[in-house]
């Protein structure tokens, strides 16, 4: 097995473990560990049900971790914690997710889909998880 294949296998294993833990509608908490002076590099940790899942999230998204334990997230001009959880959600649910009823976080409900009762598929998997800062 090549190094690249091993890396991809580890990434898929991290996604599988996260899918066992995280279900659509779950809230994922983020902790800001550090912001660079320029504001272009953030170090963010990820918590779910009082467990630090930062390592698995970094594996699943193929991101680097900082010395303080957070995931290195580059960029500015938006909520980087939301961006990290959105990317995680896209990685876990690339084909979308089943609407879970009232309180569903999908952007489809803000853009005209007001049906919460009948089960249907939301095509954008990025909104399967909710994000909150700690």
C-alpha positions as CSV (number, residue, x, y, z in Angstrom):
1,X,0.0,0.0,0.0
2,X,1.4,3.4,-1.0
3,X,1.6,6.3,1.4
4,X,-1.2,8.1,-0.5
5,X,-3.5,5.1,-0.3
6,X,-2.8,4.7,3.5
7,X,-3.5,8.4,4.0
8,X,-6.9,8.0,2.1
9,X,-7.8,4.9,4.1
10,X,-7.1,6.8,7.4
11,X,-9.3,9.7,6.2
12,X,-12.2,7.3,5.3
13,X,-11.8,5.6,8.7
14,X,-12.1,9.0,10.4
15,X,-15.2,9.8,8.4
16,X,-16.8,6.5,9.3
17,X,-16.1,7.0,13.0
18,X,-17.5,10.5,12.9
19,X,-20.6,9.3,11.1
20,X,-21.2,6.9,14.0
21,X,-21.1,9.8,16.4
22,X,-22.6,12.7,14.5
23,X,-26.1,12.6,13.2
24,X,-28.0,15.2,11.1
25,X,-29.3,17.9,13.5
26,X,-26.5,17.4,16.1
27,X,-24.8,20.5,17.5
28,X,-21.0,20.6,17.2
29,X,-19.2,23.1,19.5
30,X,-16.1,25.0,18.4
31,X,-13.5,26.6,20.6
32,X,-11.2,29.3,19.4
33,X,-7.7,28.6,20.5
34,X,-5.7,31.3,18.6
35,X,-6.0,33.9,15.9
36,X,-3.0,35.3,14.2
37,X,-2.3,39.1,14.3
38,X,-3.5,39.4,10.7
39,X,-6.6,37.5,11.4
40,X,-5.9,35.2,8.5
41,X,-5.1,32.0,10.5
42,X,-7.4,30.5,13.2
43,X,-6.8,27.5,15.4
44,X,-10.1,25.9,16.3
45,X,-11.0,22.8,18.4
46,X,-14.1,20.8,17.8
47,X,-16.2,19.3,20.7
48,X,-19.3,17.0,20.6
49,X,-21.0,15.6,23.6
50,X,-18.2,16.7,25.9
51,X,-15.6,14.9,23.8
52,X,-12.8,16.5,21.8
53,X,-13.2,15.2,18.3
54,X,-10.6,17.7,16.8
55,X,-8.2,14.9,15.8
56,X,-10.9,13.0,13.8
57,X,-12.2,16.2,12.2
58,X,-8.7,17.1,11.1
59,X,-8.2,13.6,9.6
60,X,-11.6,13.7,7.8
61,X,-10.9,17.1,6.3
62,X,-7.2,16.5,5.7
63,X,-6.3,19.6,7.7
64,X,-3.2,20.3,9.8
65,X,-3.3,20.6,13.5
66,X,-1.6,23.4,15.5
67,X,0.6,22.8,18.6
68,X,-2.3,24.0,20.8
69,X,-4.5,21.2,19.6
70,X,-6.7,23.2,17.3
71,X,-7.2,22.8,13.5
72,X,-5.4,25.4,11.4
73,X,-8.1,27.2,9.4
74,X,-7.0,29.9,7.0
75,X,-9.1,32.8,5.8
76,X,-11.2,35.8,7.1
77,X,-14.3,37.6,6.4
78,X,-16.7,35.0,7.7
79,X,-17.4,32.9,10.8
80,X,-14.5,30.4,10.5
81,X,-16.0,28.0,13.1
82,X,-19.2,27.8,10.9
83,X,-17.0,27.2,7.8
84,X,-15.1,24.4,9.6
85,X,-18.3,22.6,10.6
86,X,-19.9,23.2,7.2
87,X,-16.9,21.5,5.6
88,X,-17.1,18.7,8.0
89,X,-20.8,18.3,7.3
90,X,-20.1,18.2,3.5
91,X,-17.5,15.5,4.1
92,X,-19.8,13.4,6.1
93,X,-22.9,13.8,4.0
94,X,-21.7,14.5,0.4
95,X,-25.0,13.3,-1.2
96,X,-27.2,15.2,1.2
97,X,-29.2,14.2,4.3
98,X,-32.7,13.3,5.2
99,X,-34.8,16.1,6.7
100,X,-35.3,15.4,10.4
101,X,-38.4,17.6,10.8
102,X,-39.0,20.7,12.9
103,X,-35.8,22.5,13.7
104,X,-34.0,21.1,10.6
105,X,-31.0,23.4,9.9
106,X,-31.0,23.0,6.1
107,X,-30.9,26.2,4.1
108,X,-33.6,24.8,1.9
109,X,-36.1,25.7,4.5
110,X,-35.0,29.4,4.3
111,X,-35.2,29.3,0.6
112,X,-38.8,28.2,0.0
113,X,-39.0,24.6,1.3
114,X,-41.4,25.1,4.2
115,X,-42.3,21.4,4.5
116,X,-41.0,19.8,7.7
117,X,-43.3,16.8,8.0
118,X,-42.7,14.6,5.0
119,X,-39.3,12.9,4.9
120,X,-37.3,14.3,2.0
121,X,-33.7,14.7,1.0
122,X,-31.7,17.9,1.3
123,X,-29.1,17.9,-1.4
124,X,-26.6,20.2,0.4
125,X,-25.0,18.1,3.1
126,X,-23.2,21.1,4.6
127,X,-26.2,22.1,6.8
128,X,-26.6,18.7,8.4
129,X,-24.8,19.8,11.6
130,X,-25.2,22.9,13.7
131,X,-22.3,24.9,15.0
132,X,-22.1,26.8,18.3
133,X,-19.1,28.6,19.8
134,X,-18.0,27.8,23.4
